């Protein structure tokens, strides 16, 4: 394979078109199209199709782009590693996957200690569905996965759960909305607008059971897989929402909301999943120590 042709395809796919890619690569659209055509001929598959004036990736194009991402990411890491070796100082690459159901403020607080270890660290953080991240961990493309649930023993992945801590949950809403509340918590949430986590969130099932036990029937305004988006709706007064009690101060300061109440019946737990049974990676040691000793106590 001619990797120059692959690189031209990769830049074009990322740029969203021949014209923009040509500007980035300092080459003409005709030359760029010709190079991509040679790659398509070599693969025997079309990688782009025209949609009006735009180019769209074909199914084979999406497949090729995934591999190209890995190839050129590894190329950049190779260059960095070689340059550092000659410069006398080596960066410690730390590749972490964060499950998209994990509260973003919690994720930051968990990962921050990794940047304070003795040697310089380059943190590479990606977000995704928990099962997808575990697959990346199994292929050694990640050093650690942060999640709000443990890895199931039924999965055929050689990895280990390391509990980081747990927190109760608090309910919040915008000040103007809070003025409409009547009664004591949690009964005050009855017939009150509520924003809730999506079905994949570990705390969702707990919430449904909690509402049933207390005979509370809120008006569900929206369900959100993205907790940050849910909090943004809460900030604008669209409904009450819940967030980890351990991040209560940060939530109030960041979103300008007020606390409605707290409950120890709803608990969010956090785990570090790694291929190490006994933790030795300095960044993972820093994360687990800080989480157990400071963040969750």
N, C-alpha and C positions, 0 to 999 in steps of 0.2 A: 504494500500500500504506500502511496505517496502521501506523506503526512502534511506536506504543504497544501495539497488539495483538501485534505481533511480539515486543516486549520481554516482555510477559506470558507468551507461549508459551516464550520463551527461559529466563526465570527458573523457570517451572514444570518444564521439562525438566531443568534443572540441579538443582533442589531435590528432584526425584523425586516430586512430588505437589502437588495443589491446596492442601492445608492448609498445608504448609510454605511454599509460594510465597506464599500469602495473608499469612502472618505476616511474611515478608520485605518484601512490597510494601505492608503495612498496608491490605489490602483484604479484602473478604469472599470466601469461596469461590464464592458465586453470581455476584458481579461478575466474578471471574477466569474462571470457566467461560464466561460470556457473551461476554467479550472474545475468548477463544480460539476460540469457536464462530464469531464474526464473521470471524476470520482464516481458518478452515477453509472457510467459505462463499465468501470472496473467492478462495481458491486452488482451490476445487473439489475438495479432497482432505482426508481425515481425517489428522490429525497424531498423535492418541493413540487407543489402544484400551484397554478395561478388561481387567485380568487379576486376577480376584478383587476385592480392595479397592484394588488398585494401578492406576496408569496406566502403560502402556508406549507407547513411541514406535512408530509404524508405519514402514514403509520410507520413505514420504514425509516422515514426521516426522524421521527421521535425516538425510535430505537437507536439510530446512529448518534443522535445528539446526546443521549444518556452515556454512551460509551466515550464520546468525544469529551464530555465534561470530565470524566474520570481520567482520561489520558492526559489532558492539558493541565488538570489540577495536579496530577502526579509530576508532570514536567516542571511546573512551578516549584513544587516541593523539592525536587531534585536540584534545581538551580540554587534554591535557598540553602539547602543542606551543604552543597559543595562550597558555596561562597562563605558560609559560616565556618566551615572546616578550615579554610585558608585564613579567615579573619581571627581565629583563635577563640571565638565565643560561640557556643552552640545553643540554639533555642530549643526548648523542650516543647515539642508539638503535643497538644492535648486536645483530642477530638471528642466532643461531647454531643450527644443527642438528647434533646429535651422533648418529652411528650407534649403534644399541643394542648392537652387538658390541664397542664401544670400552670398555676398562677404565675404570671410573668415576674412580679415583684419577688415572689418566693424563689423563682429560678435564679434571679440575679443575686439574691442574698446567699443562695447555696453555692453559686459558682465563683463569687467574688474572692473567697479565700485562696482559690487556685492560683490567682495572679500574685499572691504574696509569698510564694515559696522562694527558697534561696536562689534557685537558678532562673534565668529569664524564660518566660513561657509565652508561647503563641497559642491562644485559645481559638479553636475552630468549632463553632457552635452551630448546630442545625436543629430544626424543629420538624416534627412529623408524628404520624400515628405510632403508638407504642409498638405494635407488632412489626411495623416496617423498620423501626429503629433497632429492635432486637435482631432482625435479620442482618442489618449492617454490623451490629456488634459481633455476631457469629462469624462474619467474614473478616473480622479484625479491621474494619474501616472506622470503627469507633472505639474509644478507650472506656467510655462510660455512658450509661443512659440514666437520665433523671426522670422519674415517673411518680404518679400519685397512686400507684398500685404495685404490688409485687408481681414478678414474672411467674406465670402459671407453671406448675411442675409438669403439666401435660405437654408443654412445648418442648420440642427436641432441640433445645439450645443449651450448650454447655456454658452456663453463666450462673451467677450467684446474687441473691438479694441481700443488700446491706441496708437495714432500716436506718433512716436519718432522723425521724421524729414525727410527731403528730401535733395537730392544733385543733382546737374547737373552732366553731364558726360564729361570725357576727353578721348582723343584718344592718344595712345602711340605706339611706335615701337622701335626696336633696332637701335642704332646709325648708323650701316652700312646700314640698310634698309632705314632709314630716308634720307640718302644721295641720294637716287634714286627718292625722291619725286620731283614733279615739279608743280608749281602753288601754289595758296593760298588755305587754308583750308576753306571749306571742299572739294572743287573741286579737290584737289590734290589726293583724295582717288579714283578717277575714274580710273578703270583698275589697281588698286593697290591691292596686296594680303591682305585679311581681315579675321580675326578670329571673329566669332560672338557667342553670347550666344545661348543655345538650345531653342527649341520652347516653353518650359515651363517657361522661364524667363520672368518676367513682363515687362522688357524693350525691349524684342525682337520685339514685334509688333510696338512699338514706332520707333525702329531703321529702320524697313522696310518702314514705312511711311515717315520717315525723308529722307532716300535715294531716295525714289520716288519723293518727293517734290523738292529736289535739283538736280534731274536728274543725280544721281551718280550711276555708275554701277561698283562696285568693283569686284575683283575675290575672291569669297568666298572659302577660303582654307579649313576651318573646322568649325563645329558647336560643342559646348561643353556645356553639362549640368553642368560640374564642372568648375567653374570660375578659380580655382587655376590651373587646368590643361591648360586652355586656356592661362593664363598668362605665364605659363612655356613655351608653344609653342611660345608666343610672345617674350619672353626673348631670345630664340634661333634664332630669326630673321625669323620665318616662316610667319609672317604677322602682320599687325597692329591690335590692339584690344582696347576695351574701358573699363574703370573702373571709379568708382565714383570720381568726382573732389575733394571731401572732403578728399580722401585718396591719392591724387596726389603725395605728397612728399614721402609717404611710398612706393607707387608703383614704383617710380623712383629709390629709394634707394634699395628696395628689389630685383628688377628685372633688374637693370642696363639699363633701357630704357629711352627714351626721349619723351617729350610731343609734339604731332603734332598739336593739337588744342583742343578747348573746345566749348561746345554748351549748351545753356540753353533750347534748344528744346527737349532734352532728359533728363528725370528726373527719378531718382530711389528713391522710398519712402520706409520707414521702419516702421514696426508696432510691438508692443508687444501685444500679445493676451493672456488674462488671464480670469479666472472664476470670478474675482473680478471686479465689476463695479467701485467701489471706491478703489483705490489701497491702501493696507495696508501692504503687505508683504515688509519687510525692503529692501530686495534685488531688488525687482521690483521698489520700490520707488527710490533707488539709480540709477538704470539703466535709468529710465525715466527722472529723474532730470538731470543726466549727459548728456544724449543724447540731450535733449532740450536746455540745458544751455551751453554746451561746444562743443560737437562733431558737431552738426548741427546748433548751435547758434539760 
